[in-house]
Amino acid sequence: MKKVLIGTPVYQGAHPNFISSVDAMILAGGKQGFAIKPRIVTGSLLCHLRNAIAADFYYNHPDADILFWIDSDEQWEPCDAMAVLEATAKLPIVAGCYRIKPRSIDDLPWEEIAEAAKHDMKPRELQFIGQRFTFGFLPEDISPSDGYVGPTKTSFGRKMVRVAYAGTGFLAITREALGAIIEDAPKVNGGDRSVRTPLPIIFNNLVSDDKFDGEDAYFCHLARKKGLEIWLDTECAIDHYGIVAVRGSLKDEWLGDFARREAKERAVR
């Protein structure tokens, strides 16, 4: 039985639906050959919490096989978690598909949505206007005409696609892959009392190409520097809770629609 540590950084408390999802995931995991244990760490510095959880997993839990990052403001079905975990048998970094939550309903571009609806845009296309996913494709893997043209894998009956980066709000990584990233990472002393070793900095915010990148993109950048690919389960349907709840999925035709949209947007830049 593989041992899985759920790593969750928490600032203002966990959503009740997160707790129920973890309970269901633990029960399902036992039936699928995964012994799952949550590791919740509280604080206000997200990058520090993620680095501390990664170090705790790697140094303090040497018998754990998979670190599964799951944020405390999400809800998911056990099958979504099992699909991601099963995929790590062949793909060392696998993420679930979810949306960036809007800070307010007013943040959505309602005029743009209404104008698009007047032109008979399909509902599955309307959903992408003003809402962003927590991942980005590699430029060579998308086409304005053909959508996603990169490599695909099938795991647990689901379609997995390669991405440049993915949000660590729902991302699993194997011990071997995490160790490869930690090996070359800069380290600081006295980073966290729970980690009796210098703290590796594998999550950090930075500015590149005149734009701000979050700690998730930095982590994926380090992974790709080590030759590790990031894969995305296109069929996850994860609820992301903010002032409103948004659900993300790229199942079936939605993958092509979204990839074409992103490729066209990049061509304009």
URURRA-V509233 format. One record per pair of residues at least 12 apart in sequence whose C-alpha atoms are under 6 Angstrom apart, sorted by sequence separation. I is the first residue (numbers start at 1). GAP is how many residues later the second one is. D is the distance in Angstrom with one decimal. If there is no record, write none. Layout:
I,GAP,D  I,GAP,D
This chain:
187,12,5.1  203,12,4.8  237,12,5.2  187,13,4.2  236,13,5.7  186,14,5.8  187,14,5.7  235,14,5.5  185,15,5.8  186,15,5.6  235,15,5.9  185,16,6.0  203,16,5.4  234,16,4.8  235,16,4.8  202,17,5.6  234,17,5.6  109,21,5.7  108,22,5.5  138,25,5.8  137,26,4.5  138,26,4.9  136,27,6.0  137,27,5.1  136,28,5.6  136,29,5.6  135,30,5.4  3,31,5.8  4,31,5.9  5,31,5.9  9,31,5.9  11,31,5.7  135,31,4.1  1,32,4.8  2,32,4.9  3,32,4.8  4,32,4.7  5,32,5.0  6,32,4.5  7,32,5.1  8,32,4.8  9,32,5.1  10,32,4.6  11,32,5.3  100,32,5.6  134,32,5.8  135,32,6.0  1,33,5.5  5,33,5.8  6,33,5.6  9,33,5.9  11,33,5.4  99,33,5.8  100,33,5.5  134,33,5.0  99,34,4.1  100,34,5.7  98,35,5.9  99,35,5.7  9,40,5.8  181,42,6.0  168,48,5.8  167,49,5.5  165,52,5.6  25,53,4.8  18,54,5.7  21,54,5.9  21,55,6.0  165,55,5.3  18,56,5.5  18,57,5.2  14,58,4.7  15,58,5.3  17,58,5.5  4,60,5.9  3,61,4.8  4,61,6.0  7,61,5.9  3,62,5.3  4,62,4.8  5,62,5.0  6,62,4.7  7,62,4.7  8,62,5.6  4,63,5.9  6,63,5.8  8,63,5.4  163,67,5.7  87,68,5.5  162,68,5.9  163,68,5.8  162,69,4.5  161,70,5.5  161,71,5.3  160,72,5.3  83,73,5.4  160,73,4.7  96,74,5.4  95,75,5.7  95,76,4.0  94,77,5.7  94,78,5.4  93,79,5.8  93,80,4.6  92,81,5.6  92,82,5.3  71,98,4.7  69,99,5.8  70,99,4.8  69,100,5.9  70,100,4.6  69,101,5.4  69,102,5.1  68,103,5.7  68,104,4.1  67,105,5.6  67,106,5.4  66,107,5.7  66,108,4.5  148,108,5.7  66,109,5.7  147,109,4.4  65,110,5.4  148,111,5.4  147,112,4.6  147,113,4.3  144,116,4.5  142,117,5.8  143,117,5.9  144,119,5.0  143,120,5.6  144,120,5.2  142,121,5.9  96,136,5.8  93,137,5.2  94,137,4.8  95,137,4.8  96,137,5.1  97,137,5.9  94,138,5.7  56,139,5.7  97,139,5.6  104,139,5.9  96,140,5.7  98,140,5.6  101,141,5.9  99,149,5.1  98,150,4.3  97,151,6.0  97,152,5.9  47,156,5.5  80,156,5.4  47,157,5.8  76,162,4.9  75,163,5.9  75,164,5.1  74,165,5.4  74,166,4.7  74,167,6.0  73,168,5.3
